[in-house]
Amino acid sequence: MNDTTTPLQARGIGVTLGGVRVLDEVSLALPAGCWTAIVGPNGAGKSTLLSVLAGLRRPDDGQVSVGGDPIETLAARERARRIAWLAQQGEADGELAVREIVALGRLPHHGLFGAPGADDQRAVDLALEAAGATAFAGRRLGELSGGERQRALLARVLAVQAPVVLLDEPTTHLDAPHQRAVLCCITGLVRQQAAVAAVLHDLTLALAADRVVVMDQGRIRATGSPGDPALHAAIEAVFEQAIVIEPIGRTGVDGTADTRWVAVPAP
């Protein structure tokens, strides 16, 4: 079965760690061609949810389906072809050059002992360019700044060319121009009909997504578009009224009016 409309779906997910219910009856669908931002205070369960969606942690309750197939039935290589994952603390060998790191994203396609082909090389080149990492592709990971390292690991995710992309704090260590570059990468994935979910602490960046999921105490408290007043109220509530969501009007390049939303400290 291959569900291209909803590449990933989670139903009734529950996880208990150390006697604490960190996820409780969480259900979430990630549609194709949509960027979903996941926000919430520390300890809300956001990173745990992403690890369950990636198949890295098996839930105590509920099920995750990828393309209509239960995730636990997929071989590791097939799962890696369908889901690309960037952890909050990305792991990679600091002795490898950036291009070698990015090329690891192609392993699910040609296998550990397979030889990379022209398509693989092209995918690596495109990923390096999209992540703004081409200029330091020959340098070792251990020689990079935090921001350069994050862009290299993002490029590895892009090289997979998976229909589902899961990002846990992808803008960590990045300055404003490179945060914008990450958003452009996400927009590009969405245009290619990928289902993208990103955990973000920066609420203003999250409010640039197609939809926002608000979590608190292991549950989803609200889901909506960035301009939804009910969503704004939920965000403000889970952050204990420490912030408010306000509109910013602007004129687009085509002359049409556009409203964006920002989170600012409450007065």
ZATOR-255793 format. One record per residue (C-alpha): residue number from 1; x, y, z; residue in three letters. Coordinates in Angstrom, 2 decimals. Example, Ala and Ser with C-alpha at 12.3 -4.5 7.8 and 13.67 -1.06 7.14 Angstrom:
# residues 2
<nr = 1, x = 12.30, y = -4.50, z = 7.80, rest = ALA>
<nr = 2, x = 13.67, y = -1.06, z = 7.14, rest = SER>
# end
This chain:
# residues 267
<nr = 1, x = 0.00, y = 0.00, z = 0.00, rest = MET>
<nr = 2, x = 1.38, y = 3.43, z = -0.91, rest = ASN>
<nr = 3, x = -0.35, y = 6.52, z = 0.46, rest = ASP>
<nr = 4, x = 1.20, y = 9.50, z = -1.35, rest = THR>
<nr = 5, x = -1.30, y = 11.98, z = 0.09, rest = THR>
<nr = 6, x = -0.30, y = 11.31, z = 3.71, rest = THR>
<nr = 7, x = 3.21, y = 9.83, z = 3.66, rest = PRO>
<nr = 8, x = 3.34, y = 9.53, z = 7.45, rest = LEU>
<nr = 9, x = 0.60, y = 9.07, z = 10.03, rest = GLN>
<nr = 10, x = 0.75, y = 8.47, z = 13.78, rest = ALA>
<nr = 11, x = -2.26, y = 7.26, z = 15.78, rest = ARG>
<nr = 12, x = -2.64, y = 7.12, z = 19.56, rest = GLY>
<nr = 13, x = 1.08, y = 7.33, z = 20.33, rest = ILE>
<nr = 14, x = 1.98, y = 6.81, z = 23.98, rest = GLY>
<nr = 15, x = 5.48, y = 6.69, z = 25.52, rest = VAL>
<nr = 16, x = 6.40, y = 6.28, z = 29.20, rest = THR>
<nr = 17, x = 9.96, y = 6.98, z = 30.35, rest = LEU>
<nr = 18, x = 11.05, y = 6.48, z = 33.93, rest = GLY>
<nr = 19, x = 7.46, y = 6.20, z = 35.03, rest = GLY>
<nr = 20, x = 6.55, y = 9.50, z = 33.40, rest = VAL>
<nr = 21, x = 4.04, y = 9.64, z = 30.53, rest = ARG>
<nr = 22, x = 5.99, y = 11.81, z = 28.05, rest = VAL>
<nr = 23, x = 3.58, y = 11.20, z = 25.13, rest = LEU>
<nr = 24, x = -0.10, y = 10.52, z = 25.68, rest = ASP>
<nr = 25, x = -2.58, y = 9.67, z = 22.91, rest = GLU>
<nr = 26, x = -0.76, y = 11.71, z = 20.27, rest = VAL>
<nr = 27, x = -2.19, y = 11.45, z = 16.74, rest = SER>
<nr = 28, x = -0.65, y = 13.36, z = 13.85, rest = LEU>
<nr = 29, x = -0.70, y = 13.18, z = 10.05, rest = ALA>
<nr = 30, x = 2.03, y = 14.69, z = 7.88, rest = LEU>
<nr = 31, x = 0.57, y = 15.47, z = 4.43, rest = PRO>
<nr = 32, x = 2.66, y = 15.60, z = 1.28, rest = ALA>
<nr = 33, x = 3.66, y = 19.10, z = 0.22, rest = GLY>
<nr = 34, x = 3.21, y = 20.55, z = 3.70, rest = CYS>
<nr = 35, x = 5.60, y = 21.92, z = 6.32, rest = TRP>
<nr = 36, x = 4.45, y = 21.25, z = 9.88, rest = THR>
<nr = 37, x = 6.21, y = 23.10, z = 12.70, rest = ALA>
<nr = 38, x = 6.04, y = 21.54, z = 16.18, rest = ILE>
<nr = 39, x = 6.36, y = 23.93, z = 19.14, rest = VAL>
<nr = 40, x = 5.96, y = 23.81, z = 22.89, rest = GLY>
<nr = 41, x = 7.82, y = 24.43, z = 26.14, rest = PRO>
<nr = 42, x = 10.76, y = 22.33, z = 27.31, rest = ASN>
<nr = 43, x = 9.66, y = 18.84, z = 28.26, rest = GLY>
<nr = 44, x = 6.53, y = 18.94, z = 26.09, rest = ALA>
<nr = 45, x = 7.53, y = 15.71, z = 24.29, rest = GLY>
<nr = 46, x = 8.47, y = 17.25, z = 20.94, rest = LYS>
<nr = 47, x = 11.81, y = 15.47, z = 20.41, rest = SER>
<nr = 48, x = 10.44, y = 12.18, z = 21.73, rest = THR>
<nr = 49, x = 7.58, y = 12.42, z = 19.23, rest = LEU>
<nr = 50, x = 9.99, y = 13.05, z = 16.37, rest = LEU>
<nr = 51, x = 12.11, y = 10.03, z = 17.34, rest = SER>
<nr = 52, x = 8.97, y = 7.87, z = 17.33, rest = VAL>
<nr = 53, x = 7.94, y = 9.21, z = 13.91, rest = LEU>
<nr = 54, x = 11.44, y = 8.40, z = 12.62, rest = ALA>
<nr = 55, x = 11.18, y = 4.82, z = 13.85, rest = GLY>
<nr = 56, x = 14.07, y = 5.27, z = 16.27, rest = LEU>
<nr = 57, x = 11.91, y = 4.73, z = 19.35, rest = ARG>
<nr = 58, x = 9.09, y = 2.22, z = 19.53, rest = ARG>
<nr = 59, x = 6.04, y = 3.62, z = 21.31, rest = PRO>
<nr = 60, x = 4.38, y = 1.81, z = 24.18, rest = ASP>
<nr = 61, x = 1.00, y = 2.47, z = 22.56, rest = ASP>
<nr = 62, x = -0.22, y = 3.38, z = 19.09, rest = GLY>
<nr = 63, x = 1.26, y = 3.01, z = 15.65, rest = GLN>
<nr = 64, x = 3.18, y = 4.97, z = 13.03, rest = VAL>
<nr = 65, x = 2.50, y = 4.27, z = 9.35, rest = SER>
<nr = 66, x = 4.75, y = 5.35, z = 6.48, rest = VAL>
<nr = 67, x = 3.16, y = 5.34, z = 3.04, rest = GLY>
<nr = 68, x = 0.39, y = 3.22, z = 4.56, rest = GLY>
<nr = 69, x = 2.82, y = 0.57, z = 5.91, rest = ASP>
<nr = 70, x = 3.35, y = 0.07, z = 9.67, rest = PRO>
<nr = 71, x = 6.81, y = 1.45, z = 10.36, rest = ILE>
<nr = 72, x = 7.90, y = -1.63, z = 12.32, rest = GLU>
<nr = 73, x = 7.36, y = -3.81, z = 9.24, rest = THR>
<nr = 74, x = 9.87, y = -1.85, z = 7.15, rest = LEU>
<nr = 75, x = 13.47, y = -3.02, z = 6.82, rest = ALA>
<nr = 76, x = 15.97, y = -0.46, z = 8.11, rest = ALA>
<nr = 77, x = 17.15, y = 0.43, z = 4.60, rest = ARG>
<nr = 78, x = 13.62, y = 0.93, z = 3.29, rest = GLU>
<nr = 79, x = 12.73, y = 3.07, z = 6.29, rest = ARG>
<nr = 80, x = 15.84, y = 5.17, z = 5.67, rest = ALA>
<nr = 81, x = 14.78, y = 5.70, z = 2.05, rest = ARG>
<nr = 82, x = 11.35, y = 6.92, z = 3.12, rest = ARG>
<nr = 83, x = 12.32, y = 9.03, z = 6.15, rest = ILE>
<nr = 84, x = 15.23, y = 11.47, z = 6.41, rest = ALA>
<nr = 85, x = 16.04, y = 12.54, z = 9.97, rest = TRP>
<nr = 86, x = 18.12, y = 15.32, z = 11.52, rest = LEU>
<nr = 87, x = 18.61, y = 14.88, z = 15.26, rest = ALA>
<nr = 88, x = 18.90, y = 17.78, z = 17.69, rest = GLN>
<nr = 89, x = 22.52, y = 16.83, z = 18.33, rest = GLN>
<nr = 90, x = 23.54, y = 15.49, z = 14.92, rest = GLY>
<nr = 91, x = 26.10, y = 12.69, z = 15.10, rest = GLU>
<nr = 92, x = 28.86, y = 12.30, z = 12.52, rest = ALA>
<nr = 93, x = 32.57, y = 11.48, z = 12.47, rest = ASP>
<nr = 94, x = 34.59, y = 14.69, z = 12.69, rest = GLY>
<nr = 95, x = 37.37, y = 13.11, z = 10.61, rest = GLU>
<nr = 96, x = 35.18, y = 12.79, z = 7.53, rest = LEU>
<nr = 97, x = 35.06, y = 15.54, z = 4.92, rest = ALA>
<nr = 98, x = 31.74, y = 17.33, z = 4.49, rest = VAL>
<nr = 99, x = 31.16, y = 15.81, z = 1.06, rest = ARG>
<nr = 100, x = 31.69, y = 12.33, z = 2.54, rest = GLU>
<nr = 101, x = 29.18, y = 13.12, z = 5.29, rest = ILE>
<nr = 102, x = 26.60, y = 14.27, z = 2.76, rest = VAL>
<nr = 103, x = 27.23, y = 11.20, z = 0.60, rest = ALA>
<nr = 104, x = 26.15, y = 9.04, z = 3.58, rest = LEU>
<nr = 105, x = 22.63, y = 10.24, z = 2.81, rest = GLY>
<nr = 106, x = 22.72, y = 8.13, z = -0.34, rest = ARG>
<nr = 107, x = 23.51, y = 4.84, z = 1.45, rest = LEU>
<nr = 108, x = 19.84, y = 3.80, z = 1.65, rest = PRO>
<nr = 109, x = 19.75, y = 3.94, z = -2.16, rest = HIS>
<nr = 110, x = 22.92, y = 2.11, z = -3.20, rest = HIS>
<nr = 111, x = 23.62, y = 0.11, z = -0.03, rest = GLY>
<nr = 112, x = 26.71, y = -0.16, z = 2.16, rest = LEU>
<nr = 113, x = 28.70, y = -2.09, z = -0.44, rest = PHE>
<nr = 114, x = 27.18, y = -0.56, z = -3.55, rest = GLY>
<nr = 115, x = 29.03, y = 1.93, z = -5.71, rest = ALA>
<nr = 116, x = 27.55, y = 5.45, z = -5.90, rest = PRO>
<nr = 117, x = 26.37, y = 6.31, z = -9.38, rest = GLY>
<nr = 118, x = 25.88, y = 9.54, z = -11.30, rest = ALA>
<nr = 119, x = 22.47, y = 10.09, z = -9.71, rest = ASP>
<nr = 120, x = 24.01, y = 9.82, z = -6.25, rest = ASP>
<nr = 121, x = 26.74, y = 12.33, z = -7.09, rest = GLN>
<nr = 122, x = 24.15, y = 14.71, z = -8.51, rest = ARG>
<nr = 123, x = 22.02, y = 14.39, z = -5.37, rest = ALA>
<nr = 124, x = 25.05, y = 15.20, z = -3.19, rest = VAL>
<nr = 125, x = 25.90, y = 18.26, z = -5.30, rest = ASP>
<nr = 126, x = 22.33, y = 19.55, z = -5.12, rest = LEU>
<nr = 127, x = 22.15, y = 18.97, z = -1.35, rest = ALA>
<nr = 128, x = 25.44, y = 20.81, z = -0.73, rest = LEU>
<nr = 129, x = 24.24, y = 23.74, z = -2.80, rest = GLU>
<nr = 130, x = 20.81, y = 23.88, z = -1.17, rest = ALA>
<nr = 131, x = 22.31, y = 23.86, z = 2.34, rest = ALA>
<nr = 132, x = 24.94, y = 26.46, z = 1.47, rest = GLY>
<nr = 133, x = 27.73, y = 23.98, z = 2.18, rest = ALA>
<nr = 134, x = 29.47, y = 23.74, z = -1.21, rest = THR>
<nr = 135, x = 32.24, y = 26.19, z = -0.23, rest = ALA>
<nr = 136, x = 33.50, y = 23.94, z = 2.58, rest = PHE>
<nr = 137, x = 32.65, y = 20.54, z = 1.07, rest = ALA>
<nr = 138, x = 36.31, y = 19.47, z = 1.21, rest = GLY>
<nr = 139, x = 36.88, y = 20.36, z = 4.86, rest = ARG>
<nr = 140, x = 36.63, y = 17.90, z = 7.74, rest = ARG>
<nr = 141, x = 33.59, y = 18.10, z = 9.96, rest = LEU>
<nr = 142, x = 35.76, y = 18.64, z = 13.04, rest = GLY>
<nr = 143, x = 37.21, y = 21.80, z = 11.51, rest = GLU>
<nr = 144, x = 33.85, y = 23.52, z = 11.07, rest = LEU>
<nr = 145, x = 32.03, y = 26.11, z = 13.14, rest = SER>
<nr = 146, x = 28.75, y = 25.09, z = 14.76, rest = GLY>
<nr = 147, x = 26.75, y = 26.73, z = 11.99, rest = GLY>
<nr = 148, x = 28.80, y = 25.12, z = 9.21, rest = GLU>
<nr = 149, x = 28.46, y = 21.72, z = 10.88, rest = ARG>
<nr = 150, x = 24.69, y = 22.12, z = 11.11, rest = GLN>
<nr = 151, x = 24.48, y = 23.00, z = 7.40, rest = ARG>
<nr = 152, x = 26.59, y = 19.95, z = 6.51, rest = ALA>
<nr = 153, x = 24.29, y = 17.66, z = 8.49, rest = LEU>
<nr = 154, x = 21.26, y = 19.29, z = 6.90, rest = LEU>
<nr = 155, x = 22.78, y = 18.63, z = 3.47, rest = ALA>
<nr = 156, x = 23.09, y = 14.94, z = 4.40, rest = ARG>
<nr = 157, x = 19.34, y = 14.90, z = 5.11, rest = VAL>
<nr = 158, x = 18.56, y = 16.63, z = 1.82, rest = LEU>
<nr = 159, x = 20.70, y = 14.12, z = -0.11, rest = ALA>
<nr = 160, x = 18.41, y = 11.27, z = 0.92, rest = VAL>
<nr = 161, x = 15.59, y = 12.77, z = -1.18, rest = GLN>
<nr = 162, x = 13.04, y = 11.06, z = 1.09, rest = ALA>
<nr = 163, x = 9.29, y = 11.71, z = 0.92, rest = PRO>
<nr = 164, x = 9.27, y = 12.39, z = 4.69, rest = VAL>
<nr = 165, x = 11.76, y = 14.77, z = 6.34, rest = VAL>
<nr = 166, x = 11.96, y = 15.15, z = 10.14, rest = LEU>
<nr = 167, x = 14.09, y = 17.97, z = 11.58, rest = LEU>
<nr = 168, x = 14.78, y = 18.50, z = 15.28, rest = ASP>
<nr = 169, x = 15.94, y = 22.09, z = 15.81, rest = GLU>
<nr = 170, x = 17.44, y = 22.52, z = 12.30, rest = PRO>
<nr = 171, x = 18.35, y = 26.20, z = 12.91, rest = THR>
<nr = 172, x = 20.57, y = 25.53, z = 15.95, rest = THR>
<nr = 173, x = 23.84, y = 27.51, z = 15.77, rest = HIS>
<nr = 174, x = 22.70, y = 29.37, z = 12.66, rest = LEU>
<nr = 175, x = 22.71, y = 33.14, z = 12.21, rest = ASP>
<nr = 176, x = 19.79, y = 34.96, z = 10.57, rest = ALA>
<nr = 177, x = 20.93, y = 34.59, z = 6.92, rest = PRO>
<nr = 178, x = 21.49, y = 30.87, z = 7.33, rest = HIS>
<nr = 179, x = 18.23, y = 30.43, z = 9.22, rest = GLN>
<nr = 180, x = 16.60, y = 31.94, z = 6.17, rest = ARG>
<nr = 181, x = 18.54, y = 29.49, z = 3.98, rest = ALA>
<nr = 182, x = 17.17, y = 26.58, z = 6.02, rest = VAL>
<nr = 183, x = 13.63, y = 27.90, z = 5.52, rest = LEU>
<nr = 184, x = 14.33, y = 28.08, z = 1.78, rest = CYS>
<nr = 185, x = 15.48, y = 24.43, z = 1.90, rest = CYS>
<nr = 186, x = 12.25, y = 23.45, z = 3.64, rest = ILE>
<nr = 187, x = 10.20, y = 25.40, z = 1.10, rest = THR>
<nr = 188, x = 12.03, y = 23.59, z = -1.69, rest = GLY>
<nr = 189, x = 11.25, y = 20.20, z = -0.14, rest = LEU>
<nr = 190, x = 7.59, y = 21.14, z = 0.14, rest = VAL>
<nr = 191, x = 7.51, y = 22.17, z = -3.52, rest = ARG>
<nr = 192, x = 8.80, y = 18.67, z = -4.31, rest = GLN>
<nr = 193, x = 5.81, y = 17.30, z = -2.34, rest = GLN>
<nr = 194, x = 7.81, y = 16.11, z = 0.68, rest = ALA>
<nr = 195, x = 6.09, y = 15.95, z = 4.06, rest = ALA>
<nr = 196, x = 8.26, y = 18.02, z = 6.42, rest = VAL>
<nr = 197, x = 8.01, y = 18.25, z = 10.21, rest = ALA>
<nr = 198, x = 10.39, y = 20.46, z = 12.19, rest = ALA>
<nr = 199, x = 10.64, y = 20.97, z = 15.94, rest = VAL>
<nr = 200, x = 11.48, y = 24.63, z = 16.55, rest = LEU>
<nr = 201, x = 12.07, y = 26.73, z = 19.65, rest = HIS>
<nr = 202, x = 12.00, y = 29.94, z = 17.62, rest = ASP>
<nr = 203, x = 8.28, y = 30.66, z = 17.49, rest = LEU>
<nr = 204, x = 8.58, y = 33.32, z = 14.80, rest = THR>
<nr = 205, x = 10.31, y = 30.83, z = 12.48, rest = LEU>
<nr = 206, x = 7.65, y = 28.26, z = 13.32, rest = ALA>
<nr = 207, x = 4.91, y = 30.72, z = 12.35, rest = LEU>
<nr = 208, x = 6.32, y = 30.73, z = 8.81, rest = ALA>
<nr = 209, x = 5.24, y = 27.08, z = 8.41, rest = ALA>
<nr = 210, x = 2.14, y = 25.86, z = 6.59, rest = ASP>
<nr = 211, x = 0.69, y = 24.68, z = 9.88, rest = ARG>
<nr = 212, x = 1.76, y = 24.62, z = 13.51, rest = VAL>
<nr = 213, x = 1.29, y = 21.89, z = 16.12, rest = VAL>
<nr = 214, x = 1.36, y = 23.01, z = 19.76, rest = VAL>
<nr = 215, x = 2.43, y = 20.45, z = 22.38, rest = MET>
<nr = 216, x = 2.45, y = 20.56, z = 26.16, rest = ASP>
<nr = 217, x = 2.86, y = 17.81, z = 28.77, rest = GLN>
<nr = 218, x = 2.98, y = 15.08, z = 26.15, rest = GLY>
<nr = 219, x = -0.21, y = 16.03, z = 24.36, rest = ARG>
<nr = 220, x = -1.15, y = 18.03, z = 21.28, rest = ILE>
<nr = 221, x = -3.00, y = 21.10, z = 22.49, rest = ARG>
<nr = 222, x = -3.76, y = 22.75, z = 19.14, rest = ALA>
<nr = 223, x = -3.12, y = 22.47, z = 15.41, rest = THR>
<nr = 224, x = -3.74, y = 25.27, z = 12.94, rest = GLY>
<nr = 225, x = -2.51, y = 27.67, z = 10.31, rest = SER>
<nr = 226, x = -0.15, y = 30.47, z = 11.42, rest = PRO>
<nr = 227, x = -2.94, y = 33.03, z = 11.28, rest = GLY>
<nr = 228, x = -5.44, y = 31.04, z = 13.35, rest = ASP>
<nr = 229, x = -6.46, y = 33.02, z = 16.49, rest = PRO>
<nr = 230, x = -7.14, y = 29.78, z = 18.37, rest = ALA>
<nr = 231, x = -3.62, y = 28.62, z = 17.59, rest = LEU>
<nr = 232, x = -2.21, y = 31.93, z = 18.85, rest = HIS>
<nr = 233, x = -4.16, y = 31.56, z = 22.09, rest = ALA>
<nr = 234, x = -2.85, y = 28.01, z = 22.57, rest = ALA>
<nr = 235, x = 0.78, y = 29.08, z = 22.00, rest = ILE>
<nr = 236, x = 0.43, y = 31.95, z = 24.43, rest = GLU>
<nr = 237, x = -1.18, y = 29.63, z = 27.02, rest = ALA>
<nr = 238, x = 1.47, y = 26.87, z = 26.92, rest = VAL>
<nr = 239, x = 4.17, y = 29.52, z = 27.29, rest = PHE>
<nr = 240, x = 2.34, y = 30.93, z = 30.34, rest = GLU>
<nr = 241, x = 1.44, y = 34.23, z = 28.64, rest = GLN>
<nr = 242, x = 5.13, y = 35.18, z = 28.47, rest = ALA>
<nr = 243, x = 4.76, y = 35.95, z = 24.76, rest = ILE>
<nr = 244, x = 2.10, y = 37.34, z = 22.44, rest = VAL>
<nr = 245, x = 1.59, y = 36.67, z = 18.74, rest = ILE>
<nr = 246, x = 1.34, y = 39.80, z = 16.62, rest = GLU>
<nr = 247, x = 0.90, y = 40.41, z = 12.87, rest = PRO>
<nr = 248, x = 3.38, y = 42.13, z = 10.59, rest = ILE>
<nr = 249, x = 2.03, y = 43.38, z = 7.28, rest = GLY>
<nr = 250, x = 4.20, y = 43.60, z = 4.21, rest = ARG>
<nr = 251, x = 3.94, y = 43.88, z = 0.45, rest = THR>
<nr = 252, x = 5.17, y = 40.94, z = -1.59, rest = GLY>
<nr = 253, x = 7.31, y = 41.19, z = -4.70, rest = VAL>
<nr = 254, x = 4.15, y = 40.90, z = -6.82, rest = ASP>
<nr = 255, x = 2.60, y = 43.89, z = -5.01, rest = GLY>
<nr = 256, x = 0.07, y = 41.86, z = -3.03, rest = THR>
<nr = 257, x = -0.41, y = 42.35, z = 0.71, rest = ALA>
<nr = 258, x = 0.99, y = 39.64, z = 2.94, rest = ASP>
<nr = 259, x = 0.67, y = 39.11, z = 6.69, rest = THR>
<nr = 260, x = 3.30, y = 37.32, z = 8.74, rest = ARG>
<nr = 261, x = 3.16, y = 36.50, z = 12.43, rest = TRP>
<nr = 262, x = 5.83, y = 37.05, z = 15.08, rest = VAL>
<nr = 263, x = 6.16, y = 36.08, z = 18.73, rest = ALA>
<nr = 264, x = 7.25, y = 38.92, z = 20.98, rest = VAL>
<nr = 265, x = 7.68, y = 39.19, z = 24.78, rest = PRO>
<nr = 266, x = 4.47, y = 40.08, z = 26.55, rest = ALA>
<nr = 267, x = 4.34, y = 43.66, z = 27.88, rest = PRO>
# end
